[in-house]
Amino acid sequence: MAKGIQSIEVGYRILTAVQEGPGAVSLKEIAARAGLAGSAAHNYLVSFLRIGMVTSSGRGQYRLGPALASLGMTAARDVEHFDLIRERAIALSEATGLGTAVVSWSSAGPLILFNKGDVRNQIFALRNGLVPARTTAAGHVFVTYLPRELTLSVIVQEMAAEAGSADEAQAKIWIEDVAQGVRDRGYAVLELSGLPGYGAIGAPLWNAEGQLANVLSITGPLNLMDRTATGAHIPLLLNAARDLSRLMGAPPSFWRN
């Protein structure tokens, strides 16, 4: 790995600690979040105050400042968020050894925009395009967090295709059952009924309006996928989803641990 300047990286941790909020943040809390002694954090904050990257109420409470707002507006114009998501999906695949996918919602259901196979080439080949909502982790995340008017008709159609008939009441019951589990965990996890022996885990990506923008998912053979909450794979997925949500400008409540 190329050499860097550690103080810049430490400074970034401090700014991220301030960004977490909510509202103005105390020196003690900033230091704890950044993993620094209070005196060290204070020295950085003094410099950030001088150049307008943070502001202070004078009572040891800090907020992000106008200099960062100016940089952020420029970045918002110039940064392609999907490029960031795609790069992180590739890195996540390499870190987990599993397949990854970036999924959006369309009027016809979940739509894979990008996918990356695992490094061992043991994962079935995903294809970009439409996938079912009822039998995919991404679909479960979408039906949990998107407005019902966007997802209900898709679920009714899928249930009718499976059973020959379905109505909105049945679809609503199914959605609520799925949504309860996703909300409790913060992500969706399931075995793929259409592909025995494989599973998927999906996490939400939030935009600047606090709305669900995409789902980032990992997919692989069940015997290679750690589906425990504190295991090898789920924390990596959730960290990636939180980082991307933060970079897309989501409110801190959507990406704070």
C-alpha positions in Angstrom: 0.0 0.0 0.0 1.3 3.5 -0.9 2.4 5.7 1.9 0.1 8.4 3.1 -0.1 11.2 5.6 -1.6 9.9 8.8 -2.6 13.2 10.2 -4.9 13.8 7.3 -6.6 10.5 7.9 -7.0 11.3 11.6 -8.4 14.7 10.7 -11.0 12.9 8.4 -12.0 10.7 11.3 -12.6 13.8 13.4 -14.7 15.5 10.7 -16.8 12.3 10.3 -17.3 12.3 14.1 -18.7 15.8 13.9 -20.8 14.8 10.9 -22.5 12.1 12.9 -24.2 14.6 15.1 -27.0 14.8 15.9 -26.6 18.6 16.0 -23.6 20.1 17.6 -21.2 17.5 19.1 -19.0 17.9 22.2 -15.3 17.6 22.2 -15.5 14.6 24.5 -17.8 12.8 22.1 -15.7 13.7 19.0 -12.6 12.4 20.7 -14.3 9.1 21.7 -15.7 8.6 18.2 -12.4 9.3 16.5 -10.4 7.1 19.0 -8.3 10.0 20.2 -7.3 11.7 23.5 -9.3 14.9 24.1 -6.2 17.1 23.8 -5.3 15.6 20.4 -8.8 16.1 19.1 -8.9 19.7 20.3 -5.7 20.5 18.4 -7.2 19.3 15.2 -10.4 21.2 15.9 -8.5 24.5 16.5 -7.1 24.2 13.0 -10.4 23.3 11.5 -12.0 26.3 13.1 -9.4 28.6 11.6 -10.1 27.5 8.1 -13.9 27.2 8.4 -14.2 23.4 8.3 -16.0 23.4 11.6 -17.7 26.0 13.7 -18.1 26.2 17.5 -20.8 27.6 19.8 -18.1 28.6 22.2 -19.3 26.0 24.7 -17.1 23.2 23.3 -19.8 22.1 20.8 -18.9 21.7 17.2 -20.6 21.5 13.8 -19.4 21.2 10.3 -18.5 24.6 8.8 -19.0 26.6 5.6 -15.7 25.6 4.1 -16.9 22.0 4.0 -20.3 23.0 2.7 -18.6 24.7 -0.3 -16.5 21.6 -0.9 -19.5 19.4 -0.5 -21.6 21.3 -3.1 -18.8 21.0 -5.6 -18.4 17.3 -4.9 -22.2 16.8 -5.3 -22.0 18.2 -8.8 -18.8 16.3 -9.8 -19.0 12.9 -8.1 -20.8 10.0 -9.8 -22.4 8.1 -6.9 -22.9 5.0 -9.0 -19.2 4.8 -9.7 -18.6 4.9 -5.9 -21.2 2.1 -5.4 -19.8 0.0 -8.1 -16.2 0.3 -6.8 -17.3 -0.6 -3.3 -19.3 -3.6 -4.6 -16.2 -4.9 -6.3 -14.1 -4.4 -3.2 -16.8 -6.1 -1.1 -16.7 -9.2 -3.4 -12.9 -9.3 -3.1 -13.1 -9.0 0.7 -15.8 -11.7 1.2 -15.1 -14.0 -1.7 -18.8 -13.8 -2.6 -20.7 -12.4 -5.4 -22.1 -8.9 -5.1 -24.8 -6.9 -6.8 -26.2 -3.4 -6.9 -29.9 -3.4 -7.4 -32.5 -0.6 -8.0 -36.3 -0.6 -8.1 -38.2 -0.3 -11.4 -41.9 -0.3 -12.1 -41.6 -4.0 -12.8 -39.6 -4.9 -9.7 -35.9 -5.2 -8.6 -33.4 -4.5 -11.4 -29.8 -5.5 -11.1 -27.6 -2.7 -12.4 -24.2 -4.2 -11.7 -23.0 -7.6 -10.4 -19.6 -9.0 -9.6 -18.9 -12.8 -9.4 -16.8 -14.2 -6.6 -13.0 -14.4 -6.9 -13.1 -18.3 -6.9 -15.7 -18.4 -9.7 -17.9 -20.7 -7.7 -20.9 -18.5 -7.8 -23.6 -18.9 -10.4 -23.6 -16.2 -13.1 -25.9 -13.4 -12.3 -27.2 -11.3 -15.1 -28.1 -7.6 -15.0 -31.8 -7.1 -15.4 -35.0 -7.8 -13.6 -35.2 -10.3 -10.7 -38.2 -11.3 -8.5 -39.0 -9.3 -5.5 -40.4 -12.2 -3.4 -37.4 -14.5 -3.6 -34.4 -12.0 -3.5 -32.8 -10.2 -0.6 -32.9 -7.0 -2.6 -36.6 -7.5 -3.2 -37.2 -7.9 0.5 -35.4 -4.7 1.3 -37.4 -2.8 -1.3 -40.8 -4.0 -0.1 -39.8 -3.0 3.4 -38.7 0.6 2.9 -40.4 1.7 -0.3 -44.0 3.1 -0.3 -46.5 0.4 -0.7 -48.0 2.0 -3.8 -44.7 1.2 -5.6 -44.3 -2.4 -4.5 -47.8 -3.8 -3.9 -48.8 -4.5 -7.5 -45.5 -6.2 -8.2 -46.0 -8.6 -5.3 -49.6 -9.3 -6.3 -48.4 -10.2 -9.8 -45.7 -12.5 -8.5 -48.0 -14.2 -6.1 -50.6 -14.7 -8.8 -47.9 -16.2 -11.1 -47.0 -18.7 -8.4 -50.4 -19.7 -7.1 -52.7 -18.9 -10.1 -54.4 -16.1 -8.2 -53.7 -13.5 -5.5 -55.2 -10.3 -4.0 -53.9 -7.2 -2.4 -54.9 -8.4 1.1 -52.6 -11.5 0.7 -49.8 -9.4 -0.7 -50.0 -6.9 2.2 -49.8 -9.7 4.8 -46.7 -11.1 3.0 -45.1 -7.7 2.8 -45.7 -6.9 6.5 -44.2 -10.3 7.5 -41.1 -9.7 5.5 -40.8 -6.1 6.5 -40.8 -6.9 10.2 -37.8 -9.2 9.9 -35.9 -6.7 7.7 -36.5 -3.8 10.1 -35.5 -5.8 13.1 -32.2 -6.8 11.5 -31.5 -3.8 9.3 -30.9 -6.1 6.4 -32.5 -9.0 4.5 -31.2 -12.5 4.5 -32.7 -15.6 2.9 -32.0 -18.8 1.1 -32.7 -18.6 -2.6 -35.7 -20.8 -3.3 -35.0 -20.8 -7.0 -31.4 -21.9 -6.5 -31.1 -24.6 -3.8 -27.9 -24.3 -1.7 -27.4 -20.6 -2.3 -28.3 -17.6 -0.2 -28.3 -13.8 -0.3 -28.0 -10.9 2.1 -29.1 -7.4 1.1 -28.6 -4.0 2.8 -30.2 -0.6 2.0 -28.3 2.4 0.5 -29.9 5.7 1.4 -29.8 9.0 -0.5 -29.6 12.6 0.7 -33.4 12.8 1.2 -33.3 9.7 3.5 -35.0 7.6 0.8 -34.0 4.1 -0.3 -31.9 4.5 -3.4 -30.4 1.1 -4.0 -29.7 -2.3 -2.4 -26.2 -3.7 -2.1 -26.3 -7.5 -1.8 -23.9 -10.4 -1.4 -24.7 -13.9 -2.8 -23.1 -17.3 -2.6 -23.2 -20.9 -1.7 -24.7 -21.4 1.8 -21.7 -23.4 2.9 -19.4 -20.5 2.1 -21.6 -17.7 3.4 -21.5 -16.6 7.0 -25.1 -15.5 7.8 -24.5 -14.7 11.5 -24.9 -11.1 12.5 -21.4 -10.7 13.9 -19.7 -13.1 11.5 -17.3 -12.7 8.6 -19.7 -11.3 6.0 -22.6 -9.3 7.3 -20.5 -6.6 9.2 -18.5 -6.0 5.9 -21.8 -5.6 4.0 -23.3 -3.3 6.5 -20.2 -1.2 6.8 -20.1 -0.8 3.0 -23.8 0.2 3.0 -23.3 2.7 5.7 -20.2 4.3 4.1 -22.0 4.6 0.8 -25.1 6.1 2.4 -22.9 8.7 4.1 -21.1 9.5 0.9 -24.5 9.9 -0.9 -25.4 12.5 1.8 -27.9 10.5 3.8 -28.8 11.9 7.2 -26.6 10.5 10.0 -29.4 8.5 11.5 -29.2 6.3 8.4 -25.5 5.4 8.6 -24.5 5.9 12.2 -23.6 2.5 13.8 
